Structure formats: C-alpha cells, structure tokens
C-alpha cells in the first residue's frame, strides 16, 4: 500500500547564454555582519567564460575575475589584486561574456 507517489529527476543547471539575467548578491556586501563574514560577493547567471572587471567610481581597476570553471557563478572576496580588503563604497563591475557587455553596481559596507 502506497500513501503517496514521488517523482525523482536529474536536473542540470546550465550557465546563462547572455548577461541579461546576471545578478550580484549580497548587495550591499557587509563583511562585518556575522552572516556575511565568510561569504563572498557572488555574480550569478553569467555565461561561461565571462570576465568581470571591478572598478572604483574614479575608474581605477580594482580586480579582474573570470568564470574559469564555466559554472555561471563568479565570486569576489572584496579584495583588490594585491589581496588587500577594499574600502567601503560603491564599485562598478563590468561584465563581458557571450558577445555581451553589462555594468552592475556593487556596494561594500565595512
């Protein structure tokens, strides 16, 4: 006797085909909060082989990231290219992938 039926399936999440659905979270990023202390800023739903350049408001390059494993997710630890924590403020993330370009704003609040 069966009281219910269950359906099982294997699902594979494929990376996005363009930057239209790209998101960034948590935004603002607050590393001082316990819940976000060991977290990274996540760029999600990006196409495979996307490159992300993080800039200050003045246009200085802070860090360059890429989706090297082609899973559609790129993490940023809120550190610059020298491994130093970036200051509180707003940063621009220039995403390039799949022949598309998109800019997202990212806030860091220390």
C-alpha positions as CSV (number, residue, x, y, z in Angstrom):
1,X,0.0,0.0,0.0
2,X,1.4,3.4,-1.0
3,X,0.1,6.6,0.5
4,X,1.9,8.9,-2.0
5,X,3.9,8.9,-5.2
6,X,7.2,10.7,-5.6
7,X,8.8,11.7,-8.9
8,X,12.6,11.9,-9.0
9,X,14.5,13.6,-11.8
10,X,18.1,14.7,-12.5
11,X,18.4,18.4,-13.4
12,X,21.5,20.1,-14.7
13,X,21.7,23.9,-14.4
14,X,23.3,25.4,-17.5
15,X,25.1,28.7,-17.5
16,X,23.2,31.6,-19.0
17,X,23.5,32.4,-22.7
18,X,23.7,36.2,-22.2
19,X,24.2,38.7,-19.5
20,X,20.6,39.8,-19.3
21,X,19.8,37.7,-16.2
22,X,23.1,38.4,-14.4
23,X,22.7,39.3,-10.8
24,X,25.0,40.2,-7.9
25,X,24.4,39.4,-4.2
26,X,24.6,40.2,-1.4
27,X,24.4,43.8,-2.3
28,X,25.4,45.7,-0.3
29,X,28.1,43.4,1.0
30,X,28.7,43.8,4.8
31,X,31.6,41.6,5.9
32,X,31.2,43.0,9.4
33,X,27.9,41.1,9.8
34,X,28.3,37.6,11.1
35,X,26.1,36.2,8.4
36,X,28.3,37.6,5.6
37,X,31.7,37.4,7.3
38,X,32.8,34.2,5.5
39,X,30.8,34.9,2.3
40,X,31.9,36.4,-1.0
41,X,30.1,38.8,-3.4
42,X,28.5,36.5,-5.9
43,X,27.9,37.2,-9.6
44,X,25.3,34.7,-10.7
45,X,23.7,33.7,-14.1
46,X,26.7,34.7,-16.1
47,X,27.6,33.0,-19.4
48,X,30.6,30.6,-19.5
49,X,34.0,32.3,-19.8
50,X,32.7,35.7,-18.6
51,X,35.3,38.2,-17.4
52,X,34.5,40.7,-14.7
53,X,36.5,43.8,-14.1
54,X,35.8,45.7,-10.8
55,X,36.4,49.5,-10.9
56,X,36.2,52.3,-8.4
57,X,34.0,55.3,-9.1
58,X,37.1,57.1,-10.3
59,X,37.6,54.4,-12.9
60,X,40.6,52.7,-11.3
61,X,40.8,48.9,-11.9
62,X,40.5,47.1,-8.5
63,X,40.4,43.4,-9.6
64,X,39.8,41.2,-12.6
65,X,37.8,38.0,-12.3
66,X,36.7,35.2,-14.6
67,X,34.4,32.3,-14.8
68,X,37.2,29.8,-15.3
69,X,35.1,26.7,-14.4
70,X,32.1,27.7,-16.7
71,X,29.5,27.1,-14.0
72,X,27.9,30.5,-14.3
73,X,29.0,31.8,-10.9
74,X,31.9,34.1,-10.1
75,X,32.8,35.1,-6.5
76,X,34.7,38.2,-5.3
77,X,36.1,38.3,-1.8
78,X,36.0,42.2,-1.8
79,X,39.8,42.3,-2.1
80,X,42.0,44.1,-4.7
81,X,44.6,42.5,-6.9
82,X,47.2,42.7,-4.1
83,X,44.9,40.8,-1.7
84,X,44.0,43.8,0.4
85,X,40.5,44.5,1.5
86,X,38.8,47.2,-0.5
87,X,37.4,50.3,1.3
88,X,33.7,50.9,1.9
89,X,32.0,52.4,-1.2
90,X,30.4,51.7,-4.5
91,X,32.2,49.8,-7.2
92,X,31.3,49.2,-10.8
93,X,31.5,45.6,-12.2
94,X,32.0,45.4,-16.0
95,X,30.9,42.0,-17.2
96,X,31.9,40.8,-20.6
97,X,30.7,37.4,-22.0
98,X,28.9,35.7,-24.8
99,X,29.4,38.8,-27.0
100,X,27.6,41.0,-24.5
101,X,28.6,43.7,-22.0
102,X,26.8,44.8,-18.8
103,X,27.6,47.0,-15.9
104,X,26.4,46.3,-12.3
105,X,26.9,48.4,-9.2
106,X,28.3,46.7,-6.1
107,X,28.3,48.3,-2.6
108,X,30.8,47.3,0.1
109,X,29.9,48.5,3.6
110,X,32.6,47.8,6.2
